[in-house]
């Protein structure tokens, strides 16, 4: 069921009433939509949208979007989001604008943590998965970077970094050790494994 009021002082707005949905839109294109079935409320105008409601599996989510002219999948960019599910122990928060932003996701029951940040050429990416024994950290700065990658189950320990053309990398596995680097334009590498293979160049 839907109907529209177009008379008197109310001229220009539309009210839609359905089985699971109620929507109000004024002549400026500003709207409020309530999705009764999924417990969601959305406020929007031609530039921005705010959505509040139930997330997956009984959790809750709040999201703010900016509509764009970009040819991306759904024509909108997430400006900010917060989601939480105390039953599952999952929490998330994120902010992003023009490619810069920060996000954090926590899964307290499984011991998973992820933090990402990016701004003005600087970046940070950290992931921890205690259950699987995986740890990852990456940092980038203008002209340089550094990363650590650990997979305890596979016995892999990897570290690599560089700045202004200088680089150093170390990778240790259950079976081998490899080191490579470049300093002042001169590169060298070292490799050895448990079979007795040994190489320097």
C-alpha positions as CSV (number, residue, x, y, z in Angstrom):
1,X,0.0,0.0,0.0
2,X,1.3,3.5,-0.8
3,X,-0.2,6.9,-1.0
4,X,0.9,10.4,-1.7
5,X,-0.3,13.7,-0.2
6,X,0.0,16.7,-2.5
7,X,-2.4,19.3,-1.1
8,X,-2.2,22.4,0.9
9,X,0.7,22.9,3.4
10,X,1.7,19.3,2.8
11,X,2.3,19.7,-0.9
12,X,5.5,18.0,-2.1
13,X,6.0,15.2,0.3
14,X,5.3,11.5,-0.2
15,X,4.4,8.9,2.4
16,X,4.6,5.2,1.6
17,X,3.2,2.6,3.8
18,X,3.8,-1.1,3.1
19,X,3.6,-4.4,5.0
20,X,7.1,-4.1,6.4
21,X,8.2,-0.6,5.4
22,X,7.3,3.0,6.1
23,X,8.9,5.8,4.1
24,X,8.6,9.6,4.1
25,X,10.2,11.9,1.5
26,X,9.9,15.7,1.2
27,X,10.2,17.9,-1.9
28,X,13.9,18.5,-1.1
29,X,14.6,14.8,-1.6
30,X,15.2,14.2,2.1
31,X,13.9,10.9,3.4
32,X,13.3,8.7,6.3
33,X,12.8,5.0,5.8
34,X,11.9,2.4,8.4
35,X,12.4,-1.3,7.5
36,X,10.2,-2.9,10.1
37,X,11.0,-6.5,9.2
38,X,14.8,-6.0,9.6
39,X,14.6,-3.3,12.3
40,X,16.5,-0.7,10.2
41,X,16.0,3.1,10.0
42,X,17.7,5.2,7.2
43,X,17.9,8.9,6.9
44,X,19.0,10.4,3.5
45,X,19.3,13.4,1.3
46,X,20.8,13.7,-2.2
47,X,24.4,13.7,-0.8
48,X,24.4,11.7,2.4
49,X,22.8,8.7,4.1
50,X,22.7,7.4,7.6
51,X,21.5,3.9,8.4
52,X,20.9,2.4,11.8
53,X,19.6,-1.0,12.6
54,X,20.2,-4.7,13.2
55,X,23.3,-6.2,11.6
56,X,23.9,-9.9,11.0
57,X,23.1,-12.6,13.6
58,X,21.5,-10.3,16.1
59,X,24.2,-7.6,16.1
60,X,23.7,-3.9,15.4
61,X,25.2,-1.5,12.9
62,X,25.3,2.2,12.2
63,X,26.6,3.4,8.9
64,X,27.0,6.8,7.2
65,X,27.5,7.1,3.4
66,X,28.3,9.8,0.9
67,X,26.8,9.4,-2.5
68,X,29.2,9.9,-5.3
69,X,29.3,10.2,-9.1
70,X,32.0,7.5,-9.2
71,X,31.3,4.4,-11.2
72,X,31.8,2.2,-8.2
73,X,29.6,-0.7,-7.4
74,X,26.8,1.0,-5.5
75,X,27.6,4.7,-6.0
76,X,28.4,5.4,-2.4
77,X,31.4,5.8,-0.1
78,X,31.3,4.7,3.5
79,X,32.2,7.7,5.7
80,X,31.8,6.0,9.0
81,X,30.5,2.7,10.4
82,X,30.1,1.1,13.8
83,X,28.9,-2.5,14.3
84,X,28.7,-4.6,17.4
85,X,27.4,-8.0,18.4
86,X,27.9,-8.7,22.1
87,X,26.6,-12.3,21.7
88,X,29.4,-13.1,19.2
89,X,32.0,-10.8,20.7
90,X,32.5,-8.9,17.5
91,X,33.0,-5.1,17.3
92,X,34.0,-2.9,14.4
93,X,34.5,0.8,13.7
94,X,35.7,2.6,10.6
95,X,36.1,6.0,9.1
96,X,37.1,6.8,5.5
97,X,37.1,9.8,3.2
98,X,38.9,10.2,-0.2
99,X,41.0,7.1,0.3
100,X,42.2,8.0,3.8
101,X,40.8,6.5,6.9
102,X,41.1,4.1,9.8
103,X,39.3,0.9,10.7
104,X,39.4,-1.6,13.6
105,X,37.7,-4.9,13.8
106,X,37.7,-7.1,16.9
107,X,36.6,-10.7,17.2
108,X,37.2,-11.3,20.9
109,X,35.9,-14.9,21.0
110,X,38.4,-16.1,18.4
111,X,41.2,-13.8,19.2
112,X,41.2,-12.0,15.9
113,X,42.2,-8.3,15.7
114,X,42.6,-6.1,12.6
115,X,43.6,-2.4,12.5
116,X,44.2,-0.4,9.4
117,X,45.0,3.2,8.8
118,X,46.0,5.3,5.8
119,X,46.6,9.0,5.4
120,X,48.9,11.3,3.3
121,X,51.1,8.4,2.2
122,X,51.4,6.9,5.6
123,X,49.8,3.5,6.3
124,X,49.4,0.9,9.0
125,X,48.0,-2.6,8.6
126,X,48.0,-5.0,11.6
127,X,46.2,-8.4,11.8
128,X,46.3,-10.9,14.6
129,X,44.8,-14.3,14.5
130,X,45.6,-16.1,17.7
131,X,43.6,-19.2,16.9
132,X,45.7,-19.8,13.7
133,X,48.9,-18.4,15.0
134,X,49.1,-15.7,12.4
135,X,50.5,-12.2,12.9
136,X,50.9,-9.5,10.3
137,X,52.1,-5.9,10.6
138,X,52.8,-3.6,7.8
139,X,53.8,0.1,7.9
140,X,54.4,2.5,5.0
141,X,55.8,6.0,5.0
142,X,56.7,8.2,2.0
143,X,59.7,6.5,0.4
144,X,59.7,3.5,2.8
145,X,58.0,0.5,4.2
146,X,58.3,-2.3,6.7
147,X,56.5,-5.5,7.3
148,X,56.4,-8.5,9.6
149,X,54.7,-11.8,8.8
150,X,54.5,-14.7,11.3
151,X,52.7,-18.0,10.7
152,X,53.5,-20.1,13.8
153,X,51.7,-23.2,12.4
154,X,53.8,-23.2,9.2
155,X,56.9,-22.1,11.1
156,X,57.3,-19.0,8.9
157,X,58.9,-15.8,10.3
158,X,59.4,-13.0,7.7
159,X,60.6,-9.4,8.1
160,X,61.2,-7.0,5.4
161,X,61.8,-3.2,5.2
162,X,63.2,-0.5,3.1
163,X,63.7,3.2,2.8
164,X,65.0,5.4,0.0
165,X,66.2,2.5,-2.1
166,X,67.9,0.6,0.9
167,X,66.3,-2.7,1.6
168,X,66.7,-5.6,4.0
169,X,64.7,-8.9,4.1
170,X,64.8,-11.9,6.4
171,X,62.7,-15.1,6.0
172,X,63.0,-18.0,8.3
173,X,61.1,-21.2,7.8
174,X,61.2,-24.7,9.4
175,X,63.6,-25.7,6.7
176,X,65.5,-22.7,5.6
177,X,66.9,-19.2,6.2
178,X,67.1,-16.5,3.6
179,X,68.5,-12.9,3.9
180,X,68.7,-10.3,1.2
181,X,69.6,-6.7,1.2
182,X,70.5,-3.6,-0.8
183,X,72.6,-0.8,0.6
184,X,74.1,2.1,-1.4
185,X,73.2,0.4,-4.6
186,X,74.9,-2.8,-3.7
187,X,72.8,-6.0,-3.3
188,X,73.6,-9.3,-1.6
189,X,71.7,-12.4,-0.6
190,X,72.3,-15.4,1.6
191,X,70.4,-18.7,1.6
192,X,70.8,-22.0,3.6
193,X,68.5,-24.9,4.2
194,X,68.5,-28.1,6.2
195,X,69.5,-30.2,3.1
196,X,72.9,-28.5,3.3
197,X,72.2,-26.2,0.4
198,X,74.2,-23.0,0.9
199,X,74.3,-19.9,-1.4
200,X,75.7,-16.4,-1.1
201,X,75.6,-13.9,-4.0
